[in-house]
Amino acid sequence: MPLLRRALAGVLAVLALSACGTTETPAAAPAESAGAAGPVTVTDSRGKQVTLDRPATRVVGLEWGEVEMLVSLGVMPVGVADVKGYGTWVTAAKLDSSVKDVGTRQEPSVDSIAALQPDLVVMEAERDSPLIGQLEKIVPVIVTKGSDATRNMERLREDLMMIATAVGKTAEAGKLMADLDAALADGKQKLAAAGAAGKPFVMADGWKEGSTISVRLFGKGSLVSDVAERLGLTNAWTGKVDEGWGLGTTDVEGLTVLKDPDTRMFYNASDGVDVFADGLADNAIWKSLPFVEKGQVTKLPDGIWTFGGPLSCKQYAEALVKAYTA
């Protein structure tokens, strides 16, 4: 029995004897793929080299963008943080009913993860270091960057290729990125033909606390902004954004700086809480904004994850092209 399996078996034995141990029988290990190979080594976002005896097949994903990448590569995770939430916000790569929930993305359960006997956990750098240390006692962990507002499209490729190497799916990763590049090139041509090249846009989501509505803008450097710019559009939001994700927050009054009548607004409300169509319907400032007056506000189709992988990026690009060419 390999060292990792012995360690996991020990953890499971302790869990079985404890009052809080799982009562579910771990899922059977999937059959090895025809492409199974020898040891693989990746260097993750921490600069740490992680070596696996062979490409991983039993993988747990703790962030949805990385989960989407795994599924799109042809590797169905055995466990995912917040399965229900993933199903609401991510439609580009759907999960099988066999996938087990391992807790929230903010606080995944180490016990639940261990019970699945994974051979790899994939998580983002945003997660705190104590969790990484706990998990590394029982299973190899690779940590993605997740976002980099200075080079998000390049970061996307690097995260995808790292995961693909760990699961033996580098050819599939290459095809995913080639398909995205082709979709962006095609979309750029369609927007240019429609006279939309260089047009300003804003991308946002929002939430309501009491009577106050906050708006989160996806500024320059955010992943969806990079996608839109590859299509030939111009991000109209020039307010302050964070360095990692390219996100900034304002209120309705803050949107009055967007004066260009050509600006089109896109927003995401996949959870059914639409603060723009519902919460602002009677707001005088909102109704006076140029893109509202001209009917240039587009709600994205539900389930386009704005922090996703190549397939979500492709969905987003297609939605933008449709809005400008319909």
TORROTI-255025 format. One record per residue (C-alpha): y, z, x; residue in three letters. Coordinates in pm, whole numbers, plus 32768, in hexadecimal, padded with zeros to 4 digits. Example, Ala and Ser with C-alpha at 12.3 -4.5 7.8 and 13.67 -1.06 7.14 Angstrom:
<nodes>
7E3E830C84CEALA
7F9682CA8557SER
</nodes>
This chain:
<nodes>
800080008000MET
814F7F9B809EPRO
823B80B580F9LEU
832E805D7FE0LEU
821B80667EDAARG
819F81B87F5BARG
830282427F47ALA
832E81C37DE7LEU
81DC824A7D7EALA
824683A27DFCGLY
838883947D36VAL
82CB83327BFDLEU
81D784507C28ALA
82F685487C38VAL
839784AB7B07LEU
825284C07A42ALA
823A86397A85LEU
83A3867F7A24SER
841686C378C2ALA
851085A578D2CYS
841884A67951GLY
83EB835A78A5THR
82D3833277A8THR
82CA81B977C2GLU
81C580FF7889THR
826B8030799BPRO
825E7EBC7959ALA
81527DFC7A0FALA
81C07D507B4DALA
820A7BDF7B1BPRO
812C7AE07BBEALA
81A17A697D10GLU
8256791F7D0ASER
81D377F47DC2ALA
830178107EA7GLY
82AE79727F1CALA
82E5798A8091ALA
82F57A7F81B0GLY
840A7B73820APRO
85727B2481AFVAL
86AE7BC58236THR
88097BC1819CVAL
89517C5C820ATHR
8A047CEE80DEASP
8B737D37809BSER
8B5C7E7C815FARG
8AF97DBA8293GLY
89A27E598277LYS
88687D9182C1GLN
875D7DC181BBVAL
85FE7D408204THR
84F27D1080FCLEU
83827CD78145ASP
83997BA48066ARG
848A7B197F60PRO
84BF7C167E4AALA
84247BDB7CF5THR
84617D2A7C47ARG
85DA7D4A7C4CVAL
86CA7E3A7BA0VAL
88317DC67B6CGLY
894A7EC27B37LEU
8A6D7DD67AF7GLU
8A747CB47A02TRP
8AF67BA57AEAGLY
89D57BE27BD8GLU
88DF7BF87AB6VAL
89587AA57A3CGLU
891F7A197B99MET
87BC7A9F7BA3LEU
87617A0C7A51VAL
880278BC7AA2SER
873878B47BE5LEU
85F978DB7B1BGLY
85BD7A4D7B62VAL
85B67B227A26MET
86177C877A88PRO
852A7DA07A2BVAL
86547E8379EAGLY
87C67E58799CVAL
88E37F4B7966ALA
895B7F3B77FAASP
88797E2D7770VAL
892A7E2D761ELYS
8A7F7E0076BDGLY
89FD7CE37790TYR
89817C337658GLY
8ADA7C5375BBTHR
8BAC7BDE76DFTRP
8AC77AED779BVAL
8A2379C076F5THR
8A0378D77820ALA
88B6796C788FALA
88037A357783LYS
87137B5477C2LEU
85AC7B66774CASP
85497C7B765DSER
84727D0C7775SER
85A27D797841VAL
85CA7EF47844LYS
87197FA77825ASP
8761808D794EVAL
889C813378CBGLY
8A0A80D978D6THR
8AB1800D79E3ARG
8B88813C7A34GLN
8A61822C7A48GLU
8911817F7A68PRO
87DE825F7A65SER
872D827E7BB4VAL
85F883037B01ASP
85EE81D57A17SER
861480E97B3CILE
850081937C03ALA
841581877AD8ALA
8422800B7ADBLEU
839D7FFE7C43GLN
84967EF57CB3PRO
848B7E547E08ASP
86057E1B7E07LEU
87427E9F7D62VAL
887A7DC37D56VAL
89C97E6B7D1CMET
8B3D7E3B7D60GLU
8C167EDA7E68ALA
8CE37F7D7D54GLU
8BCB80777D15ARG
8BF181C37DCCASP
8B3781FF7F12SER
8A6F83307E9BPRO
89B082527DA8LEU
895E815A7EBBILE
88D582727F92GLY
87FE82FC7E78GLN
876B81A77E2ELEU
872A814E7F99GLU
863D82767FB0LYS
854E81BF7EC8ILE
85A0804A7ED1VAL
86607F497FA1PRO
87C27F107F20VAL
88AA7DEA7F59ILE
8A1A7E107F07VAL
8AEB7CE47EA1THR
8C627CC67EC9LYS
8C8E7C857D54GLY
8DF27C037D72SER
8EF17BA47E79ASP
90437B337DFBALA
908D7A837F44THR
8F5F79987F2AARG
8E9D79CE7DECASN
8DEB78807DD2MET
8D72789D7F38GLU
8D0C7A067EF4ARG
8C47798F7DC7LEU
8B83789D7E9EARG
8B3C79A77FA2GLU
8AC67AAB7EA5ASP
89E979A97DFALEU
894C79317F40MET
890B7A947FB4MET
88557AE77E71ILE
879F799A7E7AALA
872579DA7FDCTHR
86A47B317F78ALA
85DA7A9E7E58VAL
8571795A7F03GLY
864278727E2ALYS
873A77CE7F17THR
86F4766F7E97ALA
874076E27D35GLU
888477817DAEALA
88EF763D7E50GLY
88B775817D0BLYS
897A76817C40LEU
8AA9765E7D21MET
8A8A74E37D2FALA
8A8274D77BB3ASP
8BB775B57B9FLEU
8C7374E17C9DASP
8C1C73A87BD8ALA
8C8D74467A90ALA
8DD974AD7B2BLEU
8E1473547BBDALA
8DC172B07A70ASP
8E9E73A579B4GLY
8FC073677A9FLYS
8FAA71F27A5CGLN
8FA3722B78E3LYS
90D2731278EELEU
9192721B79C2ALA
913E710378D1ALA
91BD71DD77B3ALA
9306721C7868GLY
92B4738B78A3ALA
92B6738B7A20ALA
938D74A77AA0GLY
93BF75407948LYS
93FD76B97943PRO
92FF77A778ABPHE
92C3791B788BVAL
917479C8785CMET
91607B2477C7ALA
909F7C28770BASP
91237D607665GLY
90DE7EAE75C4TRP
91837F9D74D2LYS
91B4811474FCGLU
925481AA73C9GLY
937780C67379SER
939B804874DFTHR
93097EF87545ILE
92D27EB576B5SER
929F7D587741VAL
91D67D13787CARG
923A7BD1792ALEU
91547B0E7A10PHE
924A7AB67B1EGLY
923579CD7C46LYS
91027A227D11GLY
902C7A937BEDSER
8EEA79CE7BC7LEU
8F4F79237A83VAL
90A278CB7B15SER
8FF678267C3DASP
8F1F775E7B4BVAL
904F76EE7A85ALA
910B768E7BBFGLU
8FE375BC7C31ARG
901175037AE8LEU
917A74BA7B49GLY
922675C37A71LEU
933176BB7AE6THR
932078307AA7ASN
946878937A00ALA
943D7A097A34TRP
94F77A757B6ETHR
94FF7BEB7B28GLY
94597CF07C03LYS
92DD7CE07C1DVAL
91E07DA77CE5ASP
915C7D217E2FGLU
8FEB7D2B7DD7GLY
8FD77C937C7DTRP
91277BE97C48GLY
91637CB07B09LEU
92A97D3B7A83GLY
93097E02794ETHR
943A7DE4786FTHR
94A37E157707ASP
95177D1A7603VAL
967D7D2F767FGLU
96017CD477DCGLY
95897B857759LEU
96EE7B19770FTHR
970F7AA47878VAL
962D79807819LEU
973F789977A0LYS
96B3774177F5ASP
9669769576A7PRO
954375E07744ASP
948C7727778BTHR
933E775076DCARG
929C78A576B8MET
912778E476C1PHE
90857A307674TYR
8F337AD7765AASN
8EC17BBC753EALA
8D487BA1753DSER
8D137D0074B7ASP
8DBB7CA9736DGLY
8EF57D7673B0VAL
90087C7073A9ASP
91527D1D73F5VAL
920B7BD3740APHE
91AA7B3F72B9ALA
91997C8C7202ASP
92617D9872B7GLY
938C7CB872FFLEU
938F7BEB71C1ALA
94CF7C927143ASP
95707CD57295ASN
96C37C2972A6ALA
96C57C0D7422ILE
95697B727425TRP
95C57A787316LYS
96FC7A1073DASER
963F79B17517LEU
964A78377554PRO
94D1780A7569PHE
94A478CD7426VAL
95B2780C736DGLU
951776C273DALYS
93B477297383GLY
9346771A74EEGLN
926A785174E8VAL
90F6781A7512THR
8FE7792074E8LYS
8EC478D075CDLEU
8D6C78AC7532PRO
8CBC79FC752CASP
8BE47A4C7658GLY
8C9D79A07774ILE
8C997AAA7884TRP
8DDA7A98794BTHR
8D3B7B497A76PHE
8BFB7A7D7A76GLY
8B3779887B45GLY
8B36780C7B56PRO
8AB877DC79F2LEU
8BC878B9795ASER
8CCC78057A2FCYS
8C4D76BB79A9LYS
8C62773C7842GLN
8DC777AB787FTYR
8E2A765E7919ALA
8D9575A177F2GLU
8E59767C76FEALA
8F9F763277B3LEU
8F5E74BE77BBVAL
8F0D74BD7649LYS
9050757475F4ALA
9127747876B0TYR
9071733E7645THR
900F738374DBALA
</nodes>
